[in-house]
Amino acid sequence: MATLAGALILPGRTYDEKLTVKPSSGSPVIISTWKHGVAANREAWKILQRGGRALDAVEKGVNVPEKDPEVHSVGYGSYPDRDGVITLDASIMDENGNGGAVSFLQGIKTPVSVARLVMERTPHVMLAGEGALAFALENGFQKEELRTDFSIQKWEKWKKDKVNRPVDLHNHDTISLLAIDQHGNISGACSTSGIAFKHHGRVGDSPILGAGLFVDNETGGAGATGVGEVVMKTLGSFAIVENMRHGFTPQQACEEVVKRILKKVKDAEKNPVFFIAVNKDGEFGAYGTHAGFEYAISTQDGGTVLKGAGSMLAEVSV
């Protein structure tokens, strides 16, 4: 059993041993969560490669899993809540400290794009529920059925079994994506359908700036995935950025917040959370409470690669 900075790692995967990785100076960097981050990064890279803005890259990158019916934790084709309804949360931040978010949004495949318009066209940071939907429709989005046959079948089975799906590594795979463009500006985006069969009306950390996502262009950015209630109680992404402000590398900043979560939050050992981070110099890191977290990294030198992150615990305690 291999270890990384004191973390216990599951066998059968190759994990990076470097705690801090720095790409070529001045070159773009993208980091995102989970396997579906690979396709998201590749789409975002197209924008950065032609000199585009990090904000455009993170939005278009996150749109990829939002539209993909095979990604069951983001956008179209997701697991529904216990009432059989898919409700979506998303947020976005630019290099100027502006942010936009939507929560409890229904019927729109690309909530992160709605969040961007909340940021750019309103004086608000977040719109929720029917108000968010009305705003989306007013701005040209089309209301669509988000449930697929998969979504409906899983919900019907859940109703029949009368058993909640356990909270596990496959039940909350939020897409968080951070990018640095060739001008050195940082932006980030986050999108999710939340925990499967959640209570109708439940909102997680993804649309909460400072929890699921935080960007400070002077320092860096961080994003979260996992059980949102744990992240909200600790403002994990904000805490990571503040750690970097005080001199921590992105890897150290992620590890320090995970340690604090496991120490302070009740039952955190049963509720996995994971973080990614990047600083102004393009160094990046990733870490989680539990093993099994993967993240996608894109650099000019290394292309796009899926990597395994370190963790404090080997598996979810039940």
N, C-alpha and C positions, 0 to 999 in steps of 0.2 A: 504494500500500500504506500503510494508516494505521498509526500507532503510538500506544501508550498507555504512558506512563511508561517509554519505552525498549523496550517490548515490540513484537514484530512480530505484526501481526494479519492474518488471512486476509481477502481482499476478499469482498464479497457479503453481509456482515452489518453490522448497526448495533451499535456498542459504546459503552458509557458512557464519557464522558471524565472524569467526576468520580471522584476517587480515594476520597473519603469522602462518604457520603450519610447524613444524619441525619433520621429521620422526626419527626413531631410528638412532643413530650415526653410521656412516660407512655403512649403508645399501643403496642399489640402489634406485634411484628415476627416474620416467619417467613422463613427463607432455606433453600433446599435445592438439591441437585445435579441437573443434567440436566433434560431436557424432562419426564420423568415426575414431576419435582418440582412441576410446576404443579398437577396433580390432587391430589397429596399436600398441598400448601399449602392448597388450597381446602377440603379436608376438615379440616385442622388449624385453619383460620381460623374455622370454624363453632364450635369449642369456645372459642377465645379471644374471639370476638365476644360470646358470652354470659357472659363473665367467668370462664371455666374456667381450669384450671391448665395451665401450659406442658407439664408431663409428660404429661398426657392428650392434649394436642394433638400432640406429637411421635409418640407411639405410634400414635394413630389415623391420623395423616397417613402414616406409613411403611407402615401396613397396606394402604393403597391400592395401591401398586405391588407389594407382596408378593402380593396376591391377583389381580393383573392378568396373565393369560396372555400378553398382548402385550408385556409388559416382560420381556425375556429375560435379565436380569442380576440379578433380585431375585425370590426366592420361587417361586411356582407358574409353571410353564412356562419355567423357565430353561434355559440350556445345561447339560448334565450334565458330569461329569468323564470321564476317559478310560475308566472302567469302566461308563459309562452311568448313573451315579448322580448325582442332584442333592443336593448337600450345602450347607447354609446356615450363615452366620455373622451375628451381630447383637449390638448393644450399645445400652445406654440409660443416661443419667445424669440425675439430678434436681438441683434447686436446692440441696440440702443436701450435695452431694458424694457421694451414694450412686450406685453403679453396678451394673449386672448385664449378663451376656453369655452367649451360647451359641455354640459352635463345632462344626463337623462334625455339625450336626443334620440328620436326614433325616426326611421324611414329615410335616412340620408346615409349613403354608402361612405362618404368621405368627411367625417366630422372634423378632421384636422383642418380641412380647407374652410369650413365654416368658422372654426376658431380663429383662423387668420383674418377673416373678414370682420369678426367681432373686434379684433385688435385694431384693424385699419380703418373701419368705417363707423365705429361707435365710440363713445367716451367710456365704455365699460370694459371690464376684463372677462366676465363670464355671463353667458346666457344659459338658461336651463329649460328643459322640458318643452312645453308647447310654445313658449316664447322663443326658444332657440330654433324650433322647427319653423315657426312663422318667419323669423329673420332669414333662415336659409331659403325658404321659398320666395321671399321678396327679392332675394339676391340671385335668383336664377337656378337654384338647385331644384332637382326633381325628386319628389317623394317616391320611394320604391319599396317593394317587399324585400326585406333583408333576410328573411328565413329561407333556407334551402330545404330540400328533402332531408338532408342530414340534421339540420336544426330541429325540424318537426319530429323526426323519428326519435331523436335523443330526448326531446321533451316528453313525448308520449311514453317512452320507456320509463323515464323518471317518475311521471305521474302514476304509472302502473305499479312500479316498485315501491313508491312512497318512501324512498330513501334519498337523502341528500348526497350528491357527489362529494367525496372528500376534497378538501383543499389540498391540491398537490401540484407538482411541477408542471402538469399539463392543463391546469385549470385556470390560469391567470397570466398567460404569456403576452403581456402588454408589449407593444412595440414602442421603445424609446430610442430616439436617434439624435445624435449630436454631430455637428459638422463645423469645420473651420475652412473658410475659403482662402483663395490665394492672397487676399488682402489682410488675412489674419483675423477676420471677424468670425464670431461664433454665434450660432443659432441652434435651437433644439426644438423637437416636437415629440409628442407622446399621444398614443391612441389605444383604446381598448373597449371591449364589450364587458369587461369585468368578470367576476366569478360566476361560473355556470349556476343557474337555478337560484340566483340570489333573490332576496326579497325585492319585490317590485318597488322601484324608487331608490334603491341603494345606489350611492355614488362612491367611487373609490378615490384613490390618490391622483389618478392621471390628470384630471383637470385642475388640480390644486397647485398653483405655482409655489415652489418651495418644497412640495412633497414629491409628486411624481416627476417634476421637471424644474430645473432652475438654471439660468444662464446669467453670468456677469461677464461682460466682454473684457473687463480688465484682468479677470482671473481665470475663468474657465466655465465649464458647464457640467451638469450631472443629471442622470435620469434613472428612474426606478422601474422595477417590475416585481411582481409578487403579490402578497396579500396587502392590499391598499390600506387597510385599517392600521396595520403596523407602521407603514410609512407615514401616514398622516399624524400619528401620535408623536413622531420624532422629527418631522420635516427633514427627512433624510437627504434629499437632494440639496437643499439649502445648506445643511450642515456640512456636506462634502465640499461644496464650493467655499464655504468659510474656512474649512480646514486647509484647503489649497491656498487661500489668501494668506494664511499664517505659515506658509512654507512647506506644507505636506505635498508630496507627489500625489498624482491622482490615485495611484494604487494605495498608498498609505492612507489617504483621505477616505477612500471607500472602506478599507479594513477597520479604521478607527470608528466609523459610524456603525458598522455591523457589530463590532464588539459592544458598543454602547446599547444598541438595540437589544442584544441578547441579555445584557445586564439589567436593563431598565424596564423592558416591556413584558408584561405577563404573557406567558404561553408563546413567546416568540419562537421557541424551539419547535413548536408545532405549526408555525405559520411562516413559511419561507419568504424572504425578500432578497432582492439582488440589485446591484447598482453598477452603472457605468459612469466614467468621468473622463474629461479631457481638459488639459490646462492650456493657457495662452501660448505655450511653447510647442504645443502639439503632442505632448506626452499624454498617454492614456492609461487607464486602469479599469479593472472590474473585479467584483468580489460579492459574495453572498453569504447568507446564514447557512445555507445547505448546499451540498454538492449537486452537480448536474447542470449548472448554469452555463450556457454558451452565449457568446457574443460575436458579432461580425465586425471586423476592422478593415478599413480601406485606406491605403497610403499610396503615394506615387511609386515608392520603391518596391512595395510588397504585394500590390494588387489587393484583392478582396479575399479575406481568409476568415473561416469560422474557427474560433478558439474556445477553449474551456477555461473557466475562471476558478480561482481558489475559493475555499469556504471554511467556515468555522466548524461546521457539523457535517457528518457524512450523509445523513438522511433525515427525513422528517420524522420526529417522534410522534407516536400515536398512543 
